[in-house]
Amino acid sequence: QVQLMESGGGSVQTGGSLRLFCDRSGYSVRTAWFRQVPGKEREAVAAIYIASERTNYANSVKGRFTISQDRVNTTIYLQMNDLKPDDTATYYCAATQEFGGRWSREGDYPYWGQGTQVTVSS
C-alpha cells in the first residue's frame, strides 16, 4: 500500500515558479505527477523511477519542470519554472509498485493523492 499527499500548490503570474511536494509512504517503483483541468483528461507531466532516478517528461513541460526526490526517497518534488496559463490545473501525485508499464499511462498507477491546485494568471 502506498499513501500520497501533495502540497505546494498556489497562484502565480506568468513566468513565475512553484514547487510541488508529494509525501509518499510505502514502497514505490515509479512515482509520477499528472495534472487535470475540469472537463479534460488527466495528463502525465513527469515521472521518476525511485531506484535509478531516471526521469521522463511531457513535451509541454520539458526544460521548465524538474522532478526529483529527496535522499531518503520519501518526498517527490516537482519544480515548475516559467509557468504559463496553460499549466493551470490540479496536480496529482501517483505511484506504482509494479515494474514495466508506461510512465505516462494513468491506468498504470493504482495509488493517487488528493491533488493540489496550481493557478497561473496572465
Disulfide bonds with the S-S distance in Angstrom:
Cys22-Cys93 1.99
